[in-house]
């Protein structure tokens, strides 16, 4: 006899030798793999269950059908893990599985925010627009732990139970079972979703909020305060995404995220998947500054040609802002200036008055020799303190130009006095006038140069708002101005952190790539040159922020300062603000309304990696976080697959599929809010998405199914003379009143079900070796690979021996579903 084992080769091994938990995590868990194998090996006879004659011999067909339907909406683990769903299938009868797979109404879904238009703007502040309260639209959810009054064996609207029934949230921090909206930079967080957006409604709101979570018991001034806000702005051509991730004063506030994404690519009326990953960074950020010593050498930093920093044409001015950090060693000096000492190129300056240490901000009209100078009442003279200074000008020009000039110290607008002379019209551009940091050009007196530290200097061709300045100040923490919410500065010099050339007179790199600055006449001694001194810790850990678009990493940034675990109650909204952002007072819950569609919203209490995001963005994930240890990192999961009952009081509830019942309430729900399509399918990434069963018994599809199956079953029962129930004496069944769930019917159904199952198996057994070509809708025999032994084949190679775990247990690979 031929040795087929030698012929085909021994390639039976599927799994590699590795840690079982690591292997299990590839597909969900080791327990899932065990249950999957049980399911695969389960024998299901090829019976057409749509015809009662084929399976209901001893039991009631009507009761079979009704029980199968009710069992689905009462017991199906819609929010369970993948393992728990297989457990449910294994506990189901063959008929239950048929009804679930072939008959029962199941659906996908997504929600549309501003489905009937954004509405009428009635207020606006700090870039956030607001409709009337009646037009607010957002999904509100609580982080929990949440309780439940659903009783075991009842539908999801039941309230007759208590926490003992097992649905209430378990509190076990060691297993990550705590707040479902936990914010923690140590473990990290991930927010991912599918979104389709056709336009930004900038005429009504400059900001649109996707997700906003915050501590309900603490405000932004408290150490226990926490915030995670993901929003968009349509007022920039770059990335529209803005992220806040904070604990107390640490973290980041309103930082732009994204590299290749733009407002156009986001608002292209197509579905895209976005995943934002946040965690404390393992790499350090370095901060330095330039130390000026106003000795005989007169240190300064100069630009070769400052034409880009001219904001007037002699007739009209244009807006601009100047920002920097400064720490004095002694009094006086020009901090930032386009103002030469020979009186030929004077446009503007920011300086410290040597007589009182107050800040001066001046605009100069070289044509009329007129000027407008504002001076703060507050002095900046503490040599142990860093000051964050921002001066802004709205570009109004004319004799009242000073009314558009504002100075901020540490994000606080300062009261100022005015000094003026002549009829100011506008700044006059002078060819060759240079921008100088730490002095003025062609300096003649040492008293005009600063003696102290200067760092993080930036210039904007716009008037920064108080909110944007507060964000730039960032509570005294470092801000990555490449991702700054106020828009890119035209130039940003980190003053020593990024330099070219050699000491002591480095070339200071412009982070925006416009103009590098040249250090001039620095000695390089202990009081002159680049030093590792800054307003921030010399080395801070920071945050690693990543954005993935359609499963691929778009950008990685190391920004801000690291954050710790955020304690306390955390609540969240999807589609608007939940509370006023840090640095604001007026925008509040309901403001910043989102216009667009969302699907598959997932909040993770862990930083997800590239493999996890790339694999799972095209397929739903398992839940069961309250009962299965495999997915406890999943905090909140909205699939929007509940179906549409057309009863607003029901449809406004957004079911949480994570397993921790953080159900959302849709404020502003209307009949066009829900859609039963699939973002994954409509995006073209996959051909189908698993459809979840509708769980509301009052849904018209379920009511119709029960009615139709009841009629089909009752007709069969009326003709079936082998029914156990109808074999009983009439005086017994008459007292039963034919109630479908009477004790007698239940008892006879249990007995009949056992006999019917055995009958189907006995009928199929003699046909196992018949040459029948079964429909693909029937499950293959699990022992088919051993049936050839009876005809002399002693060895049968595994046809898919090189299959990966994903391919074997999830019917997919990294990029494609099978």
SEDO-984605 format. One record per residue (C-alpha): x, y, z; residue in one letter. Coordinates in steps of 0.02 Angstrom, whole numbers, plus 32768, in hexadecimal, padded with zeros to 4 digits. Layout:
<sites>
XYZA...
</sites>
This chain:
<sites>
800080008000X803E80AF7FD7X80838110806AX802881B5804EX807E820180E4X812481F7808AX80D4822D7FE8X808C82CE802BX810C82F280B2X80EA83118168X80A583C28170X801D83B081F2X806184368267X7FFC84D78266X803585328302X80E58566832AX8134854683D2X810F85E38435X80BE861D84D4X800685E984D1X7FC88692850EX802B86EA8487X7FE286768405X7F33868E844BX7F40874B8446X7F598740838AX7EA3870E8375X7E5A8745841DX7E8686C384A1X7EB7860E84BEX7E0585F084FCX7DC186308457X7E2F85B583F8X7DEF85258462X7D3A85548446X7D58856F838DX7D9C84BD837DX7D01847B83D7X7C9384DA835DX7CF6849982C9X7CE583E68306X7C2C83F2832DX7BC1838682BCX7B2B83E18272X7ABB83728205X7A9183BA8158X79D983DD817BX796D84628129X792484B481C6X78B785298162X783D8497814FX77F7845581F5X77DA83A981A8X7897839081A6X78B783A5825FX781883B182CAX77DC82FF82E4X77C082F883A0X77CA83AE83D7X7760844483A8X77A2849E830EX774B853E8343X77A0853B83ECX7846850D839EX783E85A88330X77FD862083B5X787C85E48436X790A85F683B8X78DA86AA8391X78C486DA8447X796586848479X79C686F48403X7988879C8443X7988876184F8X7A2F87068504X7A9F872F8470X7B42877C84B3X7B408812843EX7BC6886684AAX7C2587C784D0X7CD2878F849EX7CEA87258403X7D00868F8476X7C5B86B484CEX7C0086BD8429X7C41861283F8X7C0B85D284A4X7B5B860F847BX7B5E85B783D3X7B9885158424X7B09851F84A0X7A8C853D8412X7A2784B683BEX7A3984968305X799684F182E8X79D185868353X7A69859682E2X79FE858C8245X798986158282X7A1C868282B7X7A7A866E8213X79EB86658195X794D86B181DCX796E872C8269X797887E7823CX7A2C8823824DX7A7788C88218X7B0B893D820EX7AFF89F6822FX7B4D8AA08247X7B138B498287X7B098BF0822EX7B258C8C8296X7AD78D2A8250X7A728CB981DEX79F48D4581C0X7A798DCC81B3X7AE78E1F8236X7A618E9C8266X7A628F55828AX7AF38F9E82ECX7AB78FFF8384X7B5F901783DBX7C19900883BBX7CB390108428X7D688FDA8417X7D448F898370X7CB18F2083AFX7C058F418367X7B628F1683BEX7AB38EF58383X7A198F0E83EDX7A0F8E8D8479X79828E338420X79F68E13838CX7A868DC883F0X7ABF8D1D83B2X7B368CAE8413X7B458C038463X7B608C0A851FX7BAC8B7A8581X7BEA8B5B8631X7C8E8B068658X7C448AA486E8X7C548A288734X7BA18A1086F8X7B1589AE8748X7A8A894A86F5X79D989138721X79C888958694X799987E886D0X79E6874B8689X7985870085F8X792987A185CFX793E88208542X79AF88B88553X7922892D8586X78F488C5861EX7905891986C9X78CA8890873FX797888578773X7A06889E87DAX7AC3889D87E1X7AC487E68814X7A8987B38766X7B3987CF8724X7B24886186ACX7B6188E98723X7C17891F870FX7C9888BE8772X7D17892C87CDX7DC388DD87C3X7E4F89578796X7ED188CC878FX7E73888A86F6X7E57893A86B1X7DA0893386E6X7D8989E28728X7D4E8A8086CFX7D1D8A56861DX7D618B0085E9X7E068AF48646X7E888B73860EX7F398B3F8636X7FDA8B6C85DDX80368AD88629X7FC78A5685D7X7F958ACF854FX7EF18AE584F3X7EB18AC88444X7E198B1883F2X7DE78ACF834AX7D518ADF82D9X7D148AE58226X7CDD8B9281EAX7C918BD8814CX7C8C8C948139X7C5A8CFD80A3X7C888DAC80DEX7CBE8E1B816EX7C378E98819DX7CB38F2181CBX7C318FAA81B7X7BD78F60824FX7C618F1082B6X7D1D8F1482A2X7D2E8E7A8311X7CD18DD48304X7CE58D5C8395X7CF08CA18376X7D0B8C658428X7D1D8CBE84CEX7D388C698577X7D5B8CC2861BX7D548CAE86D7X7CA98CE28716X7CE68D0F87C6X7D7C8D7C879BX7DA08E158730X7E398E4186C9X7E8A8E9A875EX7E888DFC87CAX7F178D8187D6X7E998CF287C1X7E548D39871FX7E598CCA8687X7E2A8CE885D2X7E2E8C8D852CX7DE58CF2849DX7DEF8CCA83E5X7DAE8D528373X7DC48D9D82C6X7DD78E49827CX7DAA8E7581CAX7E058F1B81CFX7EAE8ED3819CX7EEC8E8080FEX7F588E068160X7F1E8D7D81D5X7E768DA88223X7E8D8D3582BAX7EAC8D838364X7ED18D1F8401X7ECC8D4584BAX7F108CC08530X7F2B8D0085E0X7F378CD58697X7F3B8D6D8707X7FB18DE986B2X80158D5F865BX7FFC8D1E85ABX7FCA8D7C8510X7F428DFA84F1X7EFC8E178443X7F8B8DCF83DBX7F758DAC8323X7F918CF782EEX7FB18CB58240X802D8CBF81B3X7FE38C958109X7F2D8CAD8139X7EDD8D518108X7E328DA18118X7E138D6E8064X7E438CB8807DX7DD68CAC8118X7D3F8D0380CCX7D3D8C9F802AX7C928C4F8049X7CE28BA38059X7CF58B2C80EBX7DA08B298140X7DDC8AD481DDX7E3C8B3D825BX7E988AFF82F6X7EEC8B728373X7F698B2283EAX7FAA8B7D8483X80288B438505X80BA8B81856BX81568B838501X81F38B23852CX82618BA384D3X82918C498520X82778CF884DDX830A8D6F84EFX82F08E298512X83728EB3850AX837E8F7084FCX83F48FFB84C7X844690598556X846C910F852FX84F4916F858CX84F192298565X85AA92438573X8619929E84F8X85FB921A8472X853E9242846AX84F591958448X8463918883CEX841091108356X83E9915482A9X838E9123820AX83E6914B8166X834C91958112X82AD91B38174X823691DA80E5X81C3914B8118X81AA91A081C1X81699245817DX80B1926481A4X808D930B8152X809C935A80A7X8098941280D8X7FDD941B80B8X7F9593878114X7FCE931681A0X7FAF925A81ADX7F9891F3824BX802A919E82A2X805B91538349X8101913683A1X811A90B18428X81B0907E8492X81ED9046853DX826090BE859DX82BF90B58642X831B91548676X83C5916286C6X83BC921F86D3X835592B18694X832692EB85E6X834692BF8531X82F5929B8489X82AD91EB8484X826D91E183D1X8280926F8357X827E92AC82A5X82C6935082D9X8376938A82B2X83DE94028318X840294768286X834C94A5826EX833E945F81BDX82DD93BE81D3X826193D18261X81C0936B825EX819B931D8309X81EA92DD83A8X81C79287844EX823B92BE84DAX824F92CB8595X8259937F85D1X82FA938D8635X82AE940E86A9X821F93A486ECX822C92F6869AX818193098649X816392C1859DX81579338850AX810A930E8461X8123939083D9X80EA93A88324X814D942882BEX81209484821DX81C894AD81CEX8176951F814EX811F959581C9X8195956F825BX80F9954C82C3X80EA94BE833FX8072946A83B6X80BE941B8453X806093B884D7X80B19391857EX807893148600X805A934786B2X809F92A086EEX815C928E86F4X81BD91F186C5X825392028738X825E9160879BX83049113876AX82CC906887A6X822F9063873AX820C90398685X818990A78630X812490748598X810491118531X80909126849DX806C91C98444X7FE191D383C3X7FA892548346X7F07924D82E1X7F4D92B2824FX7ECD933F8256X7F4D93CA8235X7F2B94858243X7F3294F682DAX7ED394798345X7F4993E9831DX7F7093DA83D7X7EBE939B83F4X7EED92FE8395X7F8D92DF83F9X7F899263848BX800F921B84FCX7FFD9177855CX806B913685E8X8053907F8611X7FB3907F85A9X7F679110860AX7F3B91AF85ACX7F93924585FAX7F5792F4861FX7FC1937285C0X7FE4942B85B0X7FFB94838509X808894F184CAX80719538841BX80B495BC83A8X807E95F982FDX7FFB95B98284X801D95018276X7FDD94B481D4X8034940C81C0X80DD93BA81D1X815193E88144X81B3935A80F2X826C938080E8X82D993188074X836092BA80D2X831392D2817EX833E923981E6X82E591DC8271X834F91D2830FX8336916C83ACX837F91AD8450X83AD925A8412X838992D48385X83E592DC82E0X8485934282D1X8485934F838DX84E993DE83DAX84C793D28494X84DE933A8503X8443936F8563X83DA934784CBX840A928D84D0X83BA92158548X841391BD85D4X83B9911985F0X8372907F859AX8305907784FFX82B58FDC84B2X82228F9B844BX8211903883E0X81889036835CX813590B182E7X8085909F829FX803590FE820FX7F909104826DX7F4B914A830EX7F4790BC838AX7EA990B183F3X7EAF90A784B0X7E7D8FF084A3X7F098FCB8427X7F8490238499X7F4A8FBE852EX7F648F2184C7X80118F5A8492X803E8F7F8548X7FFD8ED18574X80018EEB862FX80BC8F0D8626X80E18E6C85C8X813A8E5D8523X80D18E678484X81018E1B83DEX80D78EAB836AX80DD8E3B82D2X80398DF68316X7FF98E968365X7F3D8EB1835FX7F518F6B8339X7F9D8F438291X80518F34825CX80C08FC88287X811D900B81F1X81BD8FF08255X81E88F9882F7X82968F958344X82B68F2183D7X83528F858403X83D58EFF8417X83748E5C8414X838B8E4D8358X842B8E9E8318X84A98E92828AX85618EBE8285X85D68ECB8318X85D98F2383C0X85C88FA783F9X85758FFE8364X84FF8F788325X84818F87829AX83D58F7282EDX83628F0A8280X82B58F4B8255X82438EB8827DX81CB8EF581F6X82558EF68173X824A8FAF8144X82E2900A818AX836D8FCE81FBX83B6904D8276X846E906E8293X84B890858341X853391158340X85BE914A83BAX859A90C8843FX862E909B84ACX85FB8FE984D5X86299001858BX85BC8FD78621X854D906E85FFX854490768542X85068FF684C5X84988F5D84BBX84728F108565X84088E7E85A4X83968EF48601X82DF8F0C85D6X82328F2C861FX82168E718618X82718DDF8664X83168DC98607X82D88D1F85D1X82208CF085D6X81D78C4A85A5X81468C918543X80BB8C3584E8X80C48BC8844DX802F8BF183DEX80098B8A8342X7F838B9B82BFX7F518B0A824FX7EE88B2581B4X7E978A8D8163X7F078A1981C5X7FAC8A6F819BX80138AE2820AX80048B9581CBX806B8BEF824FX80CB8BDB82F1X80F18C6D8364X814A8C7C840CX80F88D0F8464X80C78D5B850AX80E68D0985B1X80B88C5C85EEX80188C438652X7FE68BCE86DDX7F488B6C8703X7EAD8BDA870BX7E3C8BAC879CX7D888BDB87BFX7CE88BD2875AX7D018BEA869FX7C728C0D8627X7C7A8C2A856CX7C1E8C6984D4X7C2D8C39841EX7C018CC483A3X7C198D5E8410X7C748DA584A7X7C488D608551X7C8A8DF985AFX7CE98E9A8592X7D9A8E7B8550X7E2D8EB085BAX7E488F6B85ABX7D938F90857BX7CF28FAE85D9X7C648FC2855DX7C6C8F2884EAX7C198E9A8546X7BB98DF88531X7B688DEF8486X7BDC8E6F8433X7C4F8E4083A3X7BCB8DD28353X7C0E8D4E82DCX7BD18D3F8229X7BF38C9181E4X7BD48BD681F5X7C268B618273X7C358AA5827FX7C948A2682E9X7CC68A9F8374X7D418A4D83EDX7D908A988488X7E238A3284C8X7E758A3F8574X7F198A0C8523X7F8C8A4B849AX7F6989D78407X7FFA89A78397X800789AF82DAX7FDE88F782C2X7F418900832BX7F01899B82D3X7F30895F8225X7ED988B8823FX7E3C88EA829AX7E0489888241X7DAE891E81BBX7D5888A78235X7CF288B982D6X7D4A88878377X7D0E881F8408X7CCF886784ACX7CA78808854AX7D15887A85B2X7CAD885B864EX7CBC879E8646X7D4E876F85D6X7E0087A685FBX7E2F87A98543X7DEC88578518X7DEB88BC85BAX7E4D89488565X7DB089738502X7D5389FE855DX7CC18A3284EFX7C8A89E78449X7BFE8A2E83DEX7BD689C98342X7B2D8A1F8322X7AEA897582EBX7A4C89778355X79D7898F82C2X794D8A1082B4X78A989F58311X78648AA082DCX78408AC28394X78B18B5383C4X78B38B29847DX79018A818450X796D8AB383BCX79C08B42841BX7A168ABF8489X7AC08A8F8441X7AF189E3847CX7BA189C584BDX7BEA89268471X7C82892284E4X7C2B88BD856CX7C27894685F0X7B7D899485C2X7BBD8A4785ACX7B248A658540X7B188B1184F3X7A838B8684E8X7A718BE48445X7A388C958469X79E38CE183D1X79B88C398383X79468C4082EBX79038BC6826BX79958BE281F4X7A1F8BCB8276X7A378B11825BX7A648AB381BCX7A7089F681AAX7B0689F98136X7BBA89CB815FX7C4F8A408159X7CC589AE813BX7C60897280A6X7C3B8A1D805DX7CF48A4A8068X7D1B89B77FF6X7D95896B8073X7D2B88CE808BX7C98887E8032X7C33885B80CFX7C2D887F8189X7BE68809820CX7B33883D822DX7AFB884282E2X7A4E88038314X79C98884833CX79A6887683F5X790488D8840BX786D88608405X77FA88EE83D1X785C89078331X77E788EB829EX785B886B824DX785E87FF82E9X77A3880C8302X778787DA824DX780187498259X77AE870482F6X7702871282A5X773886BB8204X77968630825CX7708861782D6X768F85FD8246X7706858781ECX77238522828AX766F851A82C2X763684DA8218X76B5844D8225X7686842882DAX75CF841982AAX75FA8391822DX768283398293X763A829B82E4X76E0826D8338X76E6830883A5X770182D9845CX769683698499X76028337842DX761482818461X75DD82AE8511X752782978545X74B483268517X7481834785CCX7539837285F1X755A83E2855AX74B3843B856AX74E084788618X758784B685D2X752A85388569X75AB852184DFX761D85A78529X76C185A184C7X772D85A98563X76C2854485DAX771F84C8864BX76D1843685EEX770784768544X77B684998586X77C483EB85CFX778A83918533X77F6840384C8X789283D28529X786D831B850EX783D83378458X78D9839E8436X7949830F846FX78EE82918403X78EF8306836BX79AA8323837AX79CC82698384X7956824782F4X79B182C18282X7A58827582AFX7A1A81C28294X79D281F481ECX7A77824281B7X7AEB81B981F9X7ACF8138816EX7AE681C080EBX7B9081FE8127X7BEF819E80A0X7B7381BF8016X7BB082257F84X7B4282B97FAAX7B7083667F6AX7B3483D47FF7X7B0D848B7FE5X7B9385048022X7B14854180A1X7B2A849F8103X7BBB8487817AX7C3B8407813BX7C4D836781A0X7CD883838220X7D1882D28206X7D2182D68148X7DDE82D3814BX7DD78225819BX7D5281D7812DX7DD0819F80AAX7E2281298125X7D9E80A680FCX7DDC809F8048X7E94808B806EX7ED5813B8088X7F3A81368128X7F7D81E88127X7F2B828B80F9X7F97832880F8X7F5383CC813AX7F2F842E809CX7F4B84D480F5X7FDF84A38161X8034854B8143X7F9C85AE817BX7FBA86318201X7F55863C82A1X7EEB86C68257X7EC6865D81BEX7E9C85C18223X7E35860F82ADX7DF286B48266X7DE2868B81ACX7E4B8720817AX7EFC875F8169X7F4888068198X7EF688648109X7E6387FE80C9X7DC987A48108X7DA286F980BCX
</sites>
